[in-house]
Amino acid sequence: MILTQENFEHVLTSSMQKPLFCLFYMDVPECEKAKNALTTAISDNNEFVTLALCDLQDALVQQLAMQIGLQNAPALVVIDKGQPAAILEGSQVVDQLQEVLNQFMPSQGEMTMREALQLEASGDLAAACAKAKEAYSSDTSNQSFKFIYARMLIALKDTATAHELLDNAGREEQSSPEYQQLIAALQLAEQAQNSPALLELESKYNEDPSDGNAVAYAVALSDAGKKEEALVLLFAKLKESLSKEEVKKTFLDILSTMNGSPLQSQYRRKLYTLMY
C-alpha cells in the first residue's frame, strides 16, 4: 500500500498486529530497484508482514523520515509494535533485505509445519505427516519439528520410522519431557502392534493361507500400522489371480489411507503393472 495522509495513522497502528516494512523512496533508479525487491518479496496478502511505500515527495513522509533520522534513499524502516525495529539505507535495502525478512517472517520450514498442523487438525493425519516430514527435512536440527513429526508417525502407527527418528537422540534431547512422552507413546504403540488378536490372525493365516484369512490378517496388520506388510501379503495373492475381488478391494482400501506415503504410489504402480 502507499502511505498517504488519509491512511497514515491506520497504517502505523497496524504494526501492533504485524511488522510494518516502510520503504522510503524517490524517483531515482536505486529506489526503483529497492521498490521492485520489496514488492516481489512482500505481497499484498502476506499474513506475516505489511509493506508500505512512502514517497519522499510527500510532506508528511518527509516529516516522518526526519523524525526517524533517515539520511539516504532508498531506506527501509521496519516498525514493530509501534517502534522502529530495523533500518536499512542505500544499497543495504536490497543487499540485506532477506536477512531482515528472516527476522520477522517464519522460515519455509515453519510455514510447512504450520500446514502440517492445520491438516492434522482437519483430520487428514496422513497428509499432515507427509508435510511434517517435509518441514523436518528442511531443518533436521529443529527439535520441535522432529518431535511433531515423530508424534504424527506414532499416531499413524509407523513405529519403525518413529524409531529411526528417536533412537539416536542426544543426552539433552533424551532428558526433555517431550522426548520421554514420545518414547512412552511409541512403546504403547508397539505393544498394540503385537496384540494377542493380531498374533492369533497371523497364526490362523499361517495354518490356512486362504484368501479370507489373508484379508483378515492384512486388515489387522494395516490397523496396527504395518501397512507395508499388509500390502506385500495382499499383492502376493493378487499375483496369483487378479480375479480375487475382495483381496483387490482390501488392497486398494489400504492404499487409500496412505496419502503422502511413497509406498502408496509404489504399490499402485505394482498393481497397474500387474493389470496392464
N, C-alpha and C positions, 0 to 999 in steps of 0.2 A: 504494500500500500504506500501511497505518497503522503507524507506528513504535511498537513495544512493547518491553518488557524482554526478551522472548524473541528477537526478531529484531534487536535494537539493533546488536549487533556485526556481524552479517551485512550489514545494510543499509548501515552506514557503510563497511564494507570494499568494498562493491560500487562505490564511487566510484573505485576503482582501475581498473575496467573502463570505466565511462562516468559522466559527470557526474550527481550526485545533487541534485535540486531538493527541498529540505526546506521545507515550508510550516508555520510555527508559527502556531497559531490558537487562538482561544477561541470560546465560544458567543455571538457578537455579530454583527449584520448585516454589518459591514465585513469580518469574517473569512469569512463565508459567501460574500460577493461574490468575495473573493480565491480561495476554495476552488473555486468554480464556474469561475473563469477558468483556474485551473491544471489542473483535471481535464478541462476542454474542450481545452486546448492540448496536454496530455501524456497520451496513452492508456496503458493498462497494458502494451501490447505495443510501445511506442515503442522502436525499436532504437538510438536515439542518447542518450537521457537517461532517468533514472528519477525518478519522483515519490514522495516520502514525506510523508505527512500526520502532523504532530506536534502532538498535543493537549496544550496547556499545562496541563491539569488533571492530567496525569501527572507525578509527581515526577521521574522520570528525564529527561523532556523539559524540565522547568523547570531542572534542573541543567545540561543541555546549552545551553539558552538563555542562562543566566548565564555559562557558560564562553565563549560566543561574544560576549557583551556586548550582547545584544538589549535594546532599550528599549521597543519598541512591538509590538503585534499588530494586524493580521497582520504576519508577517515572512517573507521568503523568503531562504533561505541556499543558495547553490549550492556544493556540495562537490565538488571535482575532485581526483583523486589524493590523497584524504585531507585536503585543506586547503580552507578557505573561499576561494572564487574570486570571489564576488559576493554582496552583501547588499542587499536592498530592505526597507524598512519602511513601514508605514502605507499611504497611498494609492499609494506608488511601486510596490507589488506589482502592482497592476492596470495602472497608467499606463505602467510601463516593462518589463512582462513580455515583450513581443515583442522589444524591443531586447536583453534578456538572452538570450532563446531563440536569437536570431540569432547570438549569440557562441558558443553551444555546440551548435547543430544546423546541418546543412548547409542551404543555400538550396534552394528548389524547383528551381532550375536544376541544382544539383549532384545532387539526387536523380534528376532526369530523365536527366542524363548517366550516372549510375550504372546506370540501367535500360538505357540505350543500350549501355553496355559489356557488361552481362550478356547482352543479346540478341546482340551481336557474338560473345561467347564461345560462345554456344549454336549459332552458325552462321547465325542469321537476320540477315544483313547489311542487307537492305532495310529491315526494321523498325527495326534499330539506327540506321541513317542517318536515318530519319524522327524518331526520338527525339532524336538528336544535333542535328538541325535545330531541334527544339522547344526544347532546352536552350540552344542558341546564340541563338535568337531572344529568349529571356527575358533574356539578358545579352550583347549584342553586343560589349561591351568586354572580355569574358573571353577572353584569348588562348588559354588551354588548351582551352576549348570550341571555339573557331574551328579550332584545329589538329586536334582529334579529328574534328570534322565534315568538314573537308577531307580527312583521311586516309580516312574512310569513303567519301566521294564518289569519290575516286580508285580505291579498291578496287572500287567499283561501276562504274567507268569513265565516270562522269558528269563528264567533263573540263570541259565548258562551265561548269557550276555551280561546280566547283572553281576555275576561273579567276576567276570573279566574286568569289569569296571571297578569293583570294590576291593578285590583281593590284594592289589599292590599299593594300598593306601599307605601314606607316611604316618609316622608316630603321632604328629599333631592332628592329622585328619582323623585317625582312629580314635582319638580321645574326645572328639566332638560328639555331643548328644545326637546330632542328626545322623552321623555315621552309625552309631550304636543302634539307633532306631531302625535304620535301613537293614543292618545285619540281622536284627531280630525278625523283621518282616520277611527277609529272604529265607531265613531258616524255617519260618512257619509255612511259606510258600512251597519250599522243598518237601516238607513233611506232607503237605496236601497232595503233592505230585506223586507221592509213593503211598497213597492211601490203600487200605485193605481192599476197597472196592475196585480200584484200578488194577491191583495185583491179581485179583480174582478174575477179572476180564482178560488179563494177559494170559493167565494160566488156561482159561477156557479156550482162548483162541489157539494157543499152542497145541492143545489136545485135539481141537477140531477147527482147522483154519477155513471154515465156511465163510461165504460172503456175509451172512448175517452177523457172525461173531466178529468178522473183520470190521464191519461198520460200527458195531457197538464199542469195540476196543478203540477204534480210531476216534470216535466222538469223545470217549473218555480221555484219550491222550490229548486231544485238542483242548478240552475243558481244563486240563491240568497244565496247559501252556506248552505241551510238547507237540506243537503243530507240525513241525518238520517230520517227526516220527510218524505222525498220523498220515501225512501226505505220501511218505515213502511206502507205507503199508498199503494204502488205497491204490496208489499208482501201479504197484506190482500186480494188484488184482485187475486193474484196467488193461494192463499189458496182456493179460490172459485173454480178455474179451471186452470190447467196448460196449457190448450189449448189457453189461451189468448196470442197469439204470440207477438202482439205489446206491451203489458204490460211487457212480459218477456224480450223482446229486450231492452225496455227502462230501465228496472231494471238492466240488465247486462251492458248497456251503462254507467249508473251512477256508478256502481261498478268499471268499468274500469278506471274511473277518480279518484279513491280513493287510489292509490298506497301509501303504508306506513301507512294507517289508519287501526286500529284494526277492525273498522266496516266492512271493505272490506272482511276480512276472516270470520267474524261473520255472515254476510248475505249470503256469498257464501255457508257456511255450512248449513244455514237455507234452502236455495234453494235446495241443493243436498239432504238434508233430505226429503224435500217435493217430490223430483223427484224419489228417490230410496228407 
